[in-house]
């Protein structure tokens, strides 16, 4: 999924256009803040997993690296606003 396909990015773009045209009401501002927080969290998690992957590589822990790669793949396909269900 490309960045422009993300519903979060699309909503930020809509809110930004509105913000520049007439300003945002408090509900829209809160929505923008939540979208931006989601992006920060997503980027932070992605960076953390990449650093863990590097650590696993440097310690030759193949099993751990494969687990981290699965987590990275899962993060890239995760839909915004949906929590992962526990299937245990």
Phi, psi and omega in degrees: 000127177282163183300323182287347177277347183287128178297331177295312180296318179298318180292321177301317179299316178299314181294323180294319177298315178298317180300317180289327183282315186214002183087166182252144172281170184302324179293316178295321178297320178295319178297317177299316179300318179295319177298315180294321176298321179298318180296316179300314180298317179298313180295319180296315180297318179298316179296319179299313180296322178295321177293319176298321179298318177297317178299317179298319178296316182292335179260006180058035178265087187295318181299316179296318180297321178295320178298317180295319178298322176297319178296320178296315178299318179296320179296322182288339180254000181292135178274137179299141174081003179244129178272147179290130180279141175277117184260009179284000000 
